[in-house]
Amino acid sequence: MERAFYLELAERLESGQPVALATVVRSWGSTPREVGAKMLVDAQGRIQGTIGGGGGEAKAWQVAREVLKGAPAQVVHIDLTGEAESDIGNVCGGRQDVLVELLDPEDLRARALARAIREGCEPGRELALVVVLGPTGTGDWHRGETPPAPPSGGPFPGTRLWLVGPEELVGTLGDAQADSQILEHARKCLARQGSEVFPISVGKASFDVFIDVLVPSQELVVAGAGHVARPLCRMASLCGYRVTVIDDRAEFADPVYFPDAVEVVCLPFLDAFHSLGVGSRTHVVLVTRGHKHDEECLRALVGRELAYLGMIGSRRRTRAVFQELEDEGVDPTWLDRVHAPIGIDLGAETPEEIAVAILAEIIAVRRGGKAPSLSLRGQAPRAEAARSRALKCPEN
């Protein structure tokens, strides 16, 4: 789940606002949102975030209003198959279980959760949030039902624990073996950066717990503070990326032009990349004012394992640069991972459109989507001629 949502949740609790939290904990088939998607509902019925919209979200919203008025936490079953939701025109055909629970700042545990979220949102930190759903088999409780009483000595549904980093579990289920299982599963979720429901054993009983992870933010470094960088920074920040912009020109590397960036660095490009420490969570976009600087940045990044690396320019120029680097001994398999020319094929003309094409490609790479890329990835310089159309590259 995106950090901005978690920080909003923490802020609400810290300011004394009770909220209902709706979380997708299970899904089957085609559904509008993934496991872990969340929505906040406040006392006025206003929402933050989404679990997919449509009738399913409306159903969860109604339950959230009831929970805010004192109803118990519930797992709402949303059926989007067949005729079940035909009157509201849903386009998906799957099913979801959505946990709706109250987080009340008068509750010491909720305030502790807010502090844990703040700590987990610090740069480089990780957070796993754990909530008990109910006994395995009955597994959960649904709309209109009172949460099932736990077997003797078992955890009550809605019990929360959390893990900041991979070591320390905060809270307990009252059973050392169960806590150990929670810790093991939470570490697995953190390692693969995914949320999931797991069964755990408490004495002779088995319970389902939902583990939701908050991982370090995705980073985006934009080399070149020109016309493309400005809309790219705005849109990427909106999508949850922490954006750093670098340029060697003070008149361009001005925070006034990049209010959404976490940092604007005015240094020679090589110095900037040496100081930033880019890594496997970093997406890098090379859109400097000229091929010379793009190539300089590319050389500085050779061999780095990045989440994404893209470079603007024509196909002809890209092939020439790749051939030169290959002749110098750069591993062709590394070059094949460079997205150049950058962006998906939208026929982009304006800086804003080019920024859309670039961000769309970054998202497609991150999410495993498929899009018609302009890139020469997978085509070594000595391969057959690529498509003739090239991304137009105005002064950026």
C-alpha positions, -999 to +999 in steps of 0.1 A: +000+000+000+013+035-008+029+054+020+008+085+013-023+066+024-006+053+056+006+088+065-029+101+059-042+074+083-016+083+109-024+120+106-061+114+111-055+094+143-030+119+156-055+147+151-082+128+170-104+118+141-119+083+143-120+066+109-132+033+094-106+014+075-117-009+046-091-033+034-093-059+006-080-090+024-090-117-002-099-117-039-109-143-064-111-139-102-112-105-119-115-077-093-111-039-096-084-037-069-057-060-055-053-075-021-042-047+003-061-019-014-076+004+012-102+031+018-107+054+047-142+067+057-146+095+082-175+104+103-189+127+076-188+098+051-159+113+031-135+088+016-097+086+010-084+059-013-104+033-031-111-004-031-124-003-066-154+019-069-188+009-080-213-011-061-188-031-041-172+000-027-206+015-020-214-016+000-182-014+020-188+024+025-222+017+040-207-008+064-180+017+073-207+042+082-223+017+105-189+007+121-183+044+128-216+045+147-207+016+169-213-016+148-186-043+152-159-048+127-170-069+098-156-087+067-179-078+038-182-103+010-185-085-023-197-107-052-191-092-087-200-124-106-230-131-127-262-115-117-251-106-082-241-070-091-258-067-125-279-038-114-249-016-108-231-024-140-198-037-126-174-048-153-154-072-131-164-108-125-147-118-093-152-117-056-136-098-027-135-100+010-132-065+026-123-061+063-140-030+077-128-019+111-129+011+134-096+029+143-104+052+172-077+076+185-092+072+220-078+037+218-042+034+230-036+007+204-047+030+175-024+058+187+005+032+190-004+022+154+000+058+142+034+060+158+044+027+142+033+040+108+054+071+112+084+050+121+078+026+093+075+055+068+110+067+075+134+063+046+147+028+043+123+014+069+097-014+064+064-021+082+042-051+083+007-047+098-011-078+111-048-082+119-066-113+130-096-121+107-111-151+125-110-188+129-098-207+098-127-224+081-152-198+092-122-177+085-140-144+087-172-128+097-196-112+072-221-085+069-247-085+096-228-109+118-212-104+151-175-113+151-172-149+163-159-154+198-125-170+197-119-205+210-107-205+246-075-186+248-075-176+212-071-141+197-102-120+191-109-111+155-096-076+148-065-080+171-036-060+156+001-065+158+029-050+137+065-055+127+088-025+121+118-039+102+124-077+100+131-083+137+108-070+164+071-080+166+050-054+186+020-069+203+012-105+210-015-131+204-009-145+239+009-176+226+046-177+219+042-203+191+016-182+174+037-150+177+066-169+161+044-180+132+033-143+127+069-132+127+079-158+101+050-150+078+055-112+082+092-115+072+081-135+041+057-108+032+083-081+036+108-100+016+085-104-014+067-070-008+032-085-009+002-087+013-015-121+021-038-141+044-021-169+064-035-195+088-017-197+122-022-222+150-031-210+185-032-241+207-056-265+190-073-238+170-064-222+137-069-186+128-065-166+096-044-134+098-040-107+072-005-093+068-002-060+050+032-046+041+045-011+037+078-012+019+103+016+012+091+041-014+098+038-051+124+063-061+126+083-093+157+102-103+152+126-133+185+138-149+177+170-166+155+198-152+140+209-185+105+210-200+099+172-198+111+170-162+085+194-148+053+175-157+071+142-151+079+152-116+043+163-109+027+131-123+052+107-107+047+123-073+010+118-077+016+081-084+036+077-052+072+081-064+097+101-044+113+122-071+148+137-072+157+161-100+193+168-109+208+193-133+241+212-135+224+245-143+213+265-113+187+284-133+170+251-141+177+231-109+154+254-089+129+239-064+104+265-074+100+246-107+096+213-088+074+217-058+066+180-057+102+168-057+118+156-024+151+170-036+165+192-064+202+187-068+224+213-087+256+194-094+275+181-124+256+149-134+284+125-126+289+141-091+251+139-085+249+102-094+279+094-073+263+111-043+227+098-047+234+061-042+209+047-067+199+011-063+173-016-070+144+006-060+155+035-081+139+044-115+162+067-135+151+089-164+178+106-186+162+136-203+191+161-202+196+190-226+217+170-251+229+135-262+263+142-247+250+146-212+226+116-216+255+094-226+276+107-198+249+098-173+244+064-189+281+056-186+280+066-149+252+040-144+267+011-164+264-022-144+240-008-118+210-029-109+181-004-112+144-008-111+142+011-144+166+031-166+154+050-196+171+075-220+155+099-244+167+102-280+162+089-315+166+053-324+195+061-347+214+079-319+205+052-293+219+025-316+251+044-320+256+049-283+248+013-275+272+001-303+299+023-289+294+010-253+293-026-266+325-021-284+341-008-252+331-040-235+298-031-218+277-063-212+250-064-240+226-080-215+228-049-194+223-026-224+192-047-233+177-036-200+179+001-209+147+016-221+158+037-250+143+055-268+123+061-236+085+058-232+056+039-247+045+047-282+018+073-278+029+095-307+038+120-280+047+155-292+046+180-263+067+178-232+036+169-212+027+141-236+063+128-235+062+128-197+030+107-198+047+082-222+077+079-199+057+075-167+034+050-184+064+029-193+078+031-157+045+019-143+042-009-169+077-021-159+069-020-122+035-036-125+044-062-151+021-046-177+024-048-215+026-016-236+039-008-271+073+005-261+096+027-283+126+010-267+152-011-284+153-034-254+161-070-265+175-057-298+213-056-299+228-028-320+238-054-346+202-067-349+179-060-379+167-024-384+141-014-359+109+004-366+115+036-385+094+058-364+113+076-336+102+095-306+104+132-315+127+148-290+121+186-286+144+206-265+136+192-231 
